[in-house]
Amino acid sequence: MRPITLQQPRHLVFGSGAIAEATSWLRQQGYARVHLVTSPSQRQLAANLAASLSPSAVTLDASLHGEPTLADLARALDHARAAAPDAIVGLGGGSPLDTAKLVAALLRNQQQIQDILGIGLLARRDVPLVCIPTTAGTGSEVSPNAVLMDEAVHLKKAVISPHLVPDAAFIDPILTHSVPPNITAVTGLDALTHCIEAYTNRHAHPLVDVYALPGIRLIATSLLRAVQQPEHTEARECVALGSLYGGLCLGPVNTAAVHALAYPLAGEFHMAHGLSNALLLPAVFAFNAQATPERHAAVSLAMGLPAAANALQTALAGAQHLQRLAERCGIVMDLAAHDVPRTAIPRMAATALTVTRLLRNNPRSISQPEAEAIYTACFR
């Protein structure tokens, strides 16, 4: 059994009402100046949190729209440097959290963003960092990863470092009750993808399986209810817990071909991350099942499917189930319906194959023709 390192926040709180714990914990730290990084949709929640942190002086950057770019990070750093905070708090979905993590890392650091793109290049982080997710999807609040869009090459790039793991994370499923059904669906399927890709990963590990497999079970059996009944507390808690489990998988094992193939959809067509993963997951799952049918069959069983005649048939039934789940959650499972032309398939495949950081984790090697075939399978 190979050695593995788990990197997690030193203080982690999960459960309905955890936002109150965040307020209490932040006050106990005695920060004089706190800088909140969030999105416009969370401005009121951020204002409420700021008001509760008195006597700390709180500044607010609620300018993040959509998935962050290098330019967005530069602006966020300018806001933070003007505020000169003692601590950074990320509040919102994956985009504000990733941005907050990088702001905290670079605020008092001589390194520039281009110096740290990649694995293990960030030298340090000197600013305390707290993350509070308001969606159940990316798991960024507990991961060592942050992803940005490089506008010059139309490709997402990642910073991966133990210094990006927040000092504290507070996951409150109640905060997800107001998330619209379509966002609940795509973020939940993103979290499900994290768990599936960790469990079926070439570098899968028993110590990560204990997060990945329960995460699959929690999300696959609760997501549809969370979409259809937004204020269903148990469903929201199950999806949020599954999302947390997925985030805990990202550091030690990480994702694979679904995410690699999703990158060109974001870069060229500006497709939301969760949606691109949802569209690709069934086809990649079926492709990979040919290489590791037993692991993929275990995923199918965790999703509640019965065993078929053999492992491969059980696994392939799982691919069909993922397709149906996404459709029942309201996602149109057709790349053409999302304004992706078939003529883009060759160049998307070529771009995806450059994401070797993730493809090396995939249980089955992917050639250019195979990548093209996977994209083709995502058209109706």
C-alpha positions as CSV (number, residue, x, y, z in Angstrom):
1,M,0.0,0.0,0.0
2,R,1.6,3.2,-1.2
3,P,2.1,6.1,1.3
4,I,-0.5,8.8,1.0
5,T,-0.8,12.3,2.6
6,L,-4.1,13.8,3.7
7,Q,-4.2,17.6,3.8
8,Q,-7.2,19.1,5.6
9,P,-8.2,22.2,7.5
10,R,-7.1,22.3,11.1
11,H,-10.7,23.4,12.1
12,L,-13.6,21.8,10.2
13,V,-17.3,22.2,11.2
14,F,-20.1,20.5,9.3
15,G,-23.8,20.7,9.9
16,S,-27.0,22.7,9.7
17,G,-26.3,26.0,11.6
18,A,-22.5,25.9,11.1
19,I,-22.5,29.5,10.0
20,A,-23.0,30.5,13.6
21,E,-20.0,28.5,14.6
22,A,-18.0,30.4,11.9
23,T,-19.0,33.7,13.4
24,S,-18.0,32.6,16.9
25,W,-14.7,31.1,15.8
26,L,-13.8,34.2,13.8
27,R,-14.5,36.5,16.7
28,Q,-12.4,34.3,19.0
29,Q,-9.4,34.7,16.7
30,G,-9.4,38.4,17.4
31,Y,-8.7,39.6,13.9
32,A,-8.6,43.4,13.6
33,R,-9.4,43.4,9.9
34,V,-11.2,40.7,7.9
35,H,-11.6,40.8,4.2
36,L,-14.6,38.9,2.7
37,V,-14.4,37.6,-0.9
38,T,-17.7,36.6,-2.4
39,S,-20.1,37.0,-5.3
40,P,-22.9,39.4,-5.9
41,S,-25.5,36.7,-5.1
42,Q,-24.1,36.4,-1.6
43,R,-23.8,40.1,-0.8
44,Q,-26.6,40.1,1.8
45,L,-25.2,37.0,3.6
46,A,-21.8,38.5,3.5
47,A,-23.2,41.7,5.0
48,N,-24.9,39.8,7.8
49,L,-21.6,37.9,8.5
50,A,-19.7,41.2,8.5
51,A,-22.1,42.7,11.0
52,S,-21.7,39.8,13.3
53,L,-17.9,40.1,13.4
54,S,-17.8,43.4,15.3
55,P,-15.5,44.8,16.6
56,S,-13.4,43.6,13.7
57,A,-13.3,45.9,10.7
58,V,-14.6,44.0,7.7
59,T,-14.2,44.9,4.0
60,L,-16.1,43.2,1.3
61,D,-15.3,42.3,-2.3
62,A,-18.5,41.0,-4.0
63,S,-17.3,41.5,-7.5
64,L,-16.8,37.9,-8.7
65,H,-19.1,37.0,-11.6
66,G,-18.8,33.4,-12.9
67,E,-15.6,31.3,-12.9
68,P,-12.5,33.4,-12.1
69,T,-9.9,34.4,-14.6
70,L,-6.4,35.6,-14.1
71,A,-7.7,39.2,-14.5
72,D,-10.4,38.6,-11.9
73,L,-7.7,37.4,-9.5
74,A,-5.6,40.5,-10.2
75,R,-8.5,42.7,-9.3
76,A,-9.3,40.8,-6.2
77,L,-5.7,41.1,-5.1
78,D,-5.9,44.9,-5.6
79,H,-9.1,45.0,-3.4
80,A,-7.4,43.0,-0.7
81,R,-4.2,44.9,-0.7
82,A,-6.1,48.2,-0.3
83,A,-7.9,46.6,2.7
84,A,-4.7,45.3,4.3
85,P,-6.5,42.5,6.2
86,D,-5.4,40.2,9.0
87,A,-7.5,37.4,7.5
88,I,-9.3,36.4,4.4
89,V,-12.7,34.8,4.3
90,G,-14.1,33.1,1.2
91,L,-17.9,32.9,1.1
92,G,-19.9,31.4,-1.8
93,G,-19.4,28.8,-4.5
94,G,-16.2,27.4,-5.9
95,S,-15.2,30.5,-7.7
96,P,-15.1,32.9,-4.7
97,L,-13.5,30.2,-2.6
98,D,-10.8,29.5,-5.1
99,T,-10.2,33.2,-5.5
100,A,-10.1,33.8,-1.8
101,K,-7.5,31.0,-1.4
102,L,-5.2,32.6,-4.0
103,V,-5.7,36.0,-2.6
104,A,-4.6,34.8,0.9
105,A,-1.6,33.0,-0.7
106,L,-0.4,36.0,-2.7
107,L,-1.3,38.9,-0.5
108,R,2.0,39.0,1.4
109,N,4.0,36.9,-1.1
110,Q,6.6,38.0,-3.6
111,Q,5.5,35.3,-6.0
112,Q,3.2,36.2,-8.9
113,I,0.3,34.0,-10.1
114,Q,2.3,32.8,-13.1
115,D,5.0,31.6,-10.7
116,I,2.7,29.2,-8.8
117,L,0.6,27.7,-11.6
118,G,1.2,24.0,-11.3
119,I,1.8,21.5,-8.5
120,G,3.8,22.4,-5.4
121,L,5.2,25.8,-6.6
122,L,3.6,28.0,-3.9
123,A,6.2,28.8,-1.3
124,R,4.0,29.8,1.6
125,R,0.8,31.5,2.7
126,D,1.1,34.0,5.5
127,V,-2.5,35.2,5.8
128,P,-5.1,33.2,7.7
129,L,-7.8,31.7,5.5
130,V,-11.4,30.6,6.2
131,C,-13.8,29.2,3.7
132,I,-17.6,29.0,3.9
133,P,-19.3,27.3,0.9
134,T,-22.8,28.2,-0.1
135,T,-23.1,25.5,-2.7
136,A,-22.6,21.7,-2.5
137,G,-20.2,21.1,-5.4
138,T,-16.5,21.9,-5.7
139,G,-15.3,20.9,-2.2
140,S,-12.8,23.8,-2.5
141,E,-13.2,24.6,1.2
142,V,-11.2,21.6,2.1
143,S,-8.9,21.0,-0.9
144,P,-5.4,22.2,-1.8
145,N,-6.5,23.2,-5.3
146,A,-7.6,26.4,-6.9
147,V,-8.5,26.8,-10.6
148,L,-8.4,29.8,-12.8
149,M,-9.1,30.5,-16.5
150,D,-6.1,31.7,-18.5
151,E,-7.8,33.9,-21.0
152,A,-4.8,34.0,-23.3
153,V,-4.9,30.3,-24.1
154,H,-8.6,29.6,-23.3
155,L,-7.7,26.9,-20.8
156,K,-8.2,26.4,-17.1
157,K,-5.0,26.2,-15.0
158,A,-4.6,25.0,-11.5
159,V,-2.5,25.9,-8.4
160,I,-2.1,22.9,-6.2
161,S,-0.3,23.3,-2.9
162,P,-0.8,22.3,0.8
163,H,-0.6,26.0,1.5
164,L,-4.0,26.5,-0.1
165,V,-5.8,24.3,2.4
166,P,-7.8,26.7,4.5
167,D,-7.1,27.1,8.2
168,A,-10.8,26.6,8.9
169,A,-13.9,25.5,7.0
170,F,-17.5,25.7,7.9
171,I,-20.0,23.8,5.8
172,D,-23.6,24.7,6.6
173,P,-26.2,22.8,4.4
174,I,-28.8,25.4,5.3
175,L,-26.9,27.9,3.1
176,T,-27.6,25.7,0.1
177,H,-31.4,25.9,0.5
178,S,-31.7,29.0,-1.6
179,V,-29.6,27.7,-4.5
180,P,-31.7,27.4,-7.6
181,P,-32.5,23.9,-8.9
182,N,-30.3,24.1,-12.0
183,I,-27.3,25.2,-9.9
184,T,-28.1,22.5,-7.3
185,A,-28.1,20.0,-10.1
186,V,-24.8,20.9,-11.8
187,T,-22.9,21.5,-8.6
188,G,-24.2,18.3,-7.1
189,L,-23.1,16.3,-10.2
190,D,-19.7,18.0,-10.0
191,A,-19.4,16.7,-6.5
192,L,-20.5,13.3,-7.6
193,T,-17.8,13.4,-10.3
194,H,-15.2,14.1,-7.7
195,C,-16.1,11.1,-5.7
196,I,-16.4,8.8,-8.7
197,E,-13.1,9.9,-10.2
198,A,-11.4,9.5,-6.9
199,Y,-12.8,5.9,-6.4
200,T,-12.0,4.8,-10.0
201,N,-8.7,6.6,-10.1
202,R,-5.5,4.9,-11.2
203,H,-4.1,6.2,-7.9
204,A,-7.1,5.2,-5.8
205,H,-6.3,4.4,-2.2
206,P,-8.2,2.7,0.6
207,L,-7.8,5.8,2.8
208,V,-9.6,7.9,0.2
209,D,-12.1,5.2,-0.7
210,V,-13.7,5.7,2.7
211,Y,-14.7,9.2,1.6
212,A,-15.3,8.5,-2.1
213,L,-17.7,5.6,-1.9
214,P,-20.0,7.1,0.8
215,G,-19.9,10.4,-1.1
216,I,-21.2,8.6,-4.2
217,R,-24.0,7.0,-2.2
218,L,-25.0,10.2,-0.5
219,I,-25.2,12.3,-3.6
220,A,-26.6,9.8,-6.0
221,T,-29.5,8.9,-3.7
222,S,-30.3,12.5,-2.5
223,L,-29.5,14.9,-5.4
224,L,-32.8,14.6,-7.3
225,R,-34.7,15.3,-4.1
226,A,-32.6,18.3,-3.3
227,V,-33.3,19.6,-6.9
228,Q,-37.0,19.0,-6.7
229,Q,-37.5,20.0,-3.0
230,P,-35.0,22.7,-2.4
231,E,-35.8,23.1,1.3
232,H,-35.6,19.3,2.1
233,T,-33.2,19.4,5.0
234,E,-32.1,15.8,4.9
235,A,-31.5,15.8,1.1
236,R,-29.5,19.1,1.4
237,E,-27.4,17.7,4.2
238,C,-26.6,14.5,2.3
239,V,-25.5,16.3,-0.8
240,A,-23.4,18.7,1.2
241,L,-21.8,15.9,3.1
242,G,-21.1,14.1,-0.2
243,S,-19.6,17.3,-1.6
244,L,-17.4,17.6,1.5
245,Y,-16.2,14.0,1.0
246,G,-15.5,14.8,-2.6
247,G,-13.4,17.8,-1.6
248,L,-11.4,15.6,0.8
249,C,-10.6,13.3,-2.1
250,L,-9.1,16.1,-4.3
251,G,-5.8,16.5,-2.5
252,P,-4.5,12.9,-2.1
253,V,-6.0,11.4,-5.3
254,N,-7.7,14.2,-7.4
255,T,-9.8,13.9,-10.6
256,A,-9.2,12.4,-14.0
257,A,-10.5,12.3,-17.6
258,V,-14.0,13.9,-17.0
259,H,-12.3,17.0,-15.7
260,A,-9.6,17.0,-18.3
261,L,-12.2,16.7,-21.1
262,A,-14.3,19.4,-19.5
263,Y,-11.6,22.0,-19.6
264,P,-12.0,22.9,-23.3
265,L,-15.7,23.3,-22.9
266,A,-15.0,26.0,-20.3
267,G,-12.1,27.5,-22.2
268,E,-13.7,27.8,-25.7
269,F,-17.4,27.8,-24.9
270,H,-17.5,29.3,-21.4
271,M,-19.5,26.4,-20.2
272,A,-20.0,26.2,-16.4
273,H,-17.7,23.7,-14.7
274,G,-20.4,21.6,-13.2
275,L,-22.4,21.4,-16.4
276,S,-19.5,20.3,-18.5
277,N,-18.7,17.5,-16.0
278,A,-22.3,16.4,-15.9
279,L,-22.4,16.2,-19.7
280,L,-19.2,14.2,-19.9
281,L,-19.5,11.9,-16.9
282,P,-21.7,9.1,-18.4
283,A,-19.6,8.7,-21.5
284,V,-16.3,8.7,-19.6
285,F,-17.7,6.3,-17.1
286,A,-18.7,3.9,-19.8
287,F,-15.3,4.2,-21.5
288,N,-13.3,3.7,-18.3
289,A,-15.5,0.8,-17.1
290,Q,-13.9,-1.4,-19.9
291,A,-10.6,-1.1,-18.1
292,T,-11.7,-1.4,-14.4
293,P,-15.1,-3.0,-14.4
294,E,-15.0,-4.1,-10.8
295,R,-14.3,-0.6,-9.5
296,H,-17.0,0.9,-11.7
297,A,-19.5,-1.8,-10.7
298,A,-18.9,-0.9,-7.1
299,V,-19.9,2.7,-8.0
300,S,-23.1,1.4,-9.6
301,L,-23.9,-0.6,-6.5
302,A,-23.2,2.5,-4.3
303,M,-25.7,4.4,-6.4
304,G,-28.4,1.8,-5.6
305,L,-28.4,-0.3,-8.7
306,P,-28.7,-4.1,-8.5
307,A,-25.9,-6.4,-9.6
308,A,-26.1,-7.6,-13.2
309,A,-24.7,-10.8,-14.7
310,N,-21.1,-9.6,-14.4
311,A,-19.1,-6.6,-13.3
312,L,-18.9,-5.0,-16.7
313,Q,-22.7,-5.1,-17.2
314,T,-23.2,-3.7,-13.7
315,A,-20.7,-0.9,-14.5
316,L,-22.3,0.0,-17.8
317,A,-25.7,0.1,-16.1
318,G,-24.1,2.8,-13.9
319,A,-23.3,4.9,-16.9
320,Q,-26.9,4.7,-18.0
321,H,-28.0,5.6,-14.5
322,L,-25.8,8.7,-14.5
323,Q,-27.3,9.8,-17.8
324,R,-30.9,9.4,-16.4
325,L,-30.0,11.1,-13.1
326,A,-28.7,14.2,-14.9
327,E,-31.7,14.3,-17.2
328,R,-34.2,13.9,-14.3
329,C,-32.3,16.8,-12.6
330,G,-33.2,19.0,-15.6
331,I,-30.0,18.9,-17.6
332,V,-30.2,18.6,-21.4
333,M,-27.6,15.9,-22.1
334,D,-26.6,17.1,-25.5
335,L,-23.5,19.2,-26.3
336,A,-25.3,20.7,-29.3
337,A,-28.0,22.0,-27.1
338,H,-25.4,24.0,-25.2
339,D,-24.0,25.6,-28.5
340,V,-21.1,23.3,-28.9
341,P,-20.6,22.4,-32.6
342,R,-19.5,19.0,-33.8
343,T,-16.8,20.6,-35.8
344,A,-15.1,21.5,-32.5
345,I,-14.5,17.9,-31.5
346,P,-11.0,17.4,-32.9
347,R,-9.6,20.6,-31.4
348,M,-11.3,20.0,-28.0
349,A,-9.8,16.5,-28.0
350,A,-6.3,17.9,-28.8
351,T,-6.6,20.5,-26.0
352,A,-7.9,18.0,-23.5
353,L,-5.0,15.7,-24.1
354,T,-2.6,18.5,-22.9
355,V,-4.2,18.2,-19.4
356,T,-1.7,15.5,-18.5
357,R,-1.9,16.5,-14.8
358,L,-5.4,14.8,-14.7
359,L,-5.2,12.3,-17.5
360,R,-2.4,10.5,-15.8
361,N,-4.9,9.6,-13.0
362,N,-7.4,8.1,-15.4
363,P,-7.7,4.3,-15.2
364,R,-7.6,4.0,-19.0
365,S,-5.3,5.9,-21.4
366,I,-7.0,8.1,-23.9
367,S,-5.8,8.7,-27.4
368,Q,-6.9,11.5,-29.8
369,P,-9.5,9.2,-31.6
370,E,-10.8,8.0,-28.2
371,A,-11.2,11.5,-26.9
372,E,-13.0,12.4,-30.0
373,A,-15.3,9.4,-29.6
374,I,-16.2,10.4,-26.0
375,Y,-17.1,13.9,-27.1
376,T,-19.1,12.5,-30.0
377,A,-21.1,10.3,-27.6
378,C,-22.2,13.5,-25.8
379,F,-24.1,14.6,-28.8
380,R,-27.6,13.3,-29.5
